[in-house]
Amino acid sequence: MNNFSRMLLAGVLTLGAAAAPLSAQPAPTNAEDDCLFFRDGDSLYGKLLDIQPGSLIRWQHPDASEPIDFKPESVAQIGFAPRPSTAGRTDYTCKVWLANGDSLAGNLVACDRDALTLDTWYAGKLKIPRRALQSLSLNPRTNQVLFDGLTGLDGWTQGDAAKAAVGDSGQWSYRNGAFYADKAASIARDVQLPDRSQVQFDLAWRGPLYLAIALYTDSLQPIRLDTKENGPDFGAFYSLRFASTIFVTLEAIRKKDPRRPPEPLIIQSLTQKDRVHVDVRMSKAERRVALFIDGMLVKDWIDPGGFAGEGTGIRFVNNPINAGSVVKLSDFRVSKWNGVLEDDATEAPDPSHDVVLLESGAKATGAVVSITDGQIALLTAAGATNVPLAAAGAIEFARFQGQSPPASLVTAHATFRQGGAVTFQLLAWHPGGVAGLIPDIGKVTFDPAAFARLQFLAAEPKTAAEPKN
């Protein structure tokens, strides 16, 4: 069922069909539109007005005179238009990862044997039981957001894709907070990548996918790899490639060095998807490039030849294999990174042990008794000691052995605009606030401006943990 039919069935006569997914549709009249993604693959621009779980999702389309009500079960997710940055809303002193993989950013108030209290601009003070904690990142400087959101083509360089393309070349276009390409096209920008960086974006496609991302590049023009030795000079960079919607490769590209074909990483789950959230975390000192897809760590590369990136820019090159393929980039964000992989955490030797990771690289193991007045009170095998909070980079909490809350309580997965995500039971969504119930934490009211997208989860409870890729 297409979007026009949906609107007619909703009892609203429109003057034109709404946007089809990843097609060459005209730009919405309002550049701040949200986007509704249906489970059958259709999408619809407009504004979210209201969600009454189990009852309706109320939507305002620019071509409709009245709001449209949709059944919640027909909707897979909602993407929210970029909101202007608000002073202080991207600054925080810590980030908390929960045992279920969620992460929450905020300011640490205190921590004792029972709970950690986090002060957030988007949900007030959250009291999180110790049993729900996985880790805590403590370095605010490394969480700084450097670039947030796509607002147009200004500042980006459209490269000469014809020199590196296999087929017809074109250019990237901008629409509603996203870049689109349906031909071979290159777009690049010097985003001043720091020595430790985190690059995130949403990637959606129709048809076969072939997208190359140049990381830490000094060239804003695409490089034809098979003739790179005879082409213009460039500094070394990493090429992260998504090919045929199943293969992912990472290759260090140097001007004079012969290419060494990388071993392809096969990700079977990509064949069942047409959109993913990509999260790349890189550290020059550790020679590391770590790839997360939809919040799951899928590969952690350590370069034996030393970190290759010599620039500070990023370049996206689309080179579709078939005519009609379309790729979309949105929610692009660059941040400093603290170098801690929460999915690569060191397991405590027994359930009573917490691990404090110091900025110096050393570790202190024991039981965190409290965090207050700039000190971490730690009980170790040698006795009680205090660790200055400023000297700690992260804390890995002991694994709680108790029973987890039932998964049936979780109905939605929301991604924060500043990074991180939370799963919760959605109680109501209104322009003035989002009411939800977070297992272990309780009822929370969120500021809706905090979210970049909202995914609706399957209604049936899960009986086992999903395997990691």
Secondary structure, 3 states (H helix, E strand, C coil): CCHHHHHHHCCCCCCCCCCCCCCCCCCCCCCCCEEEEECCCCEEEEEEEEEECCCEEEEECCCCCCCEEECHHHEEEEECCCCCCCCCCCCCCEEEEECCCCEEEEEEEEECCCEEEEEECCCEEEEEEHHHEEEEECCHHHHCEEEECCCCCCCCEEECHHHCCCCCECCCEEECCEEEECCEEEEEEECCCCCEEEEEEEEEEECCCEEEEEEEECCCCCCCHHHHHHCCCCCCEEEEEEECCCEEEEEEECCCCCCCCCCCEECHHHHHCCEEEEEEEEECCCCEEEEEECCEEEEEEECCCCCCCCCCEEEEEECCCCCCCEEEEEEEEEEECCCCCHHHCCCCCCCCCEEEEECCCCEEEEEEEEEECCEEEEEECCEEEEEEHHHEEEEECCCCCCCCCCHHHCCEEEEECCCCEEEEEEEEEECCEEEEEECCCEEEEECHHHEEEEEECCCCCCCCCCCCC
